[in-house]
Amino acid sequence: METKILDIRGYSCPYNLIATKSELNSVKIGDKLLIITDFQLSSETIPHFVAKSNSFKLLNIEKKSLPEKRNEWNILVERYK
């Protein structure tokens, strides 16, 4: 099983959701995608998209507080069918 990484720090929506959808198309059954973003809205829209999907499940969302009052989210998704 493989875990791919999609680093979309520094970008905002709609690019983040479009990039995530595109990358998810290349994830094989049983594999995972770790999405790293620093755009708060993406930490909501990406999990919402995954929840509506019939092929992916949300495994974890981790918020990291960074210096200079910045935040980063790690969103882990798995393809199950």
Secondary structure, DSSP 4 states (H G I P E B T S, - for coil): --EEEEE-TT--TTHHHHHHHHHHTTPPTT-EEEEEE--TTHHHHHHHHHHH-SSEEEEEEEEEEETTTEEEEEEEEEE--
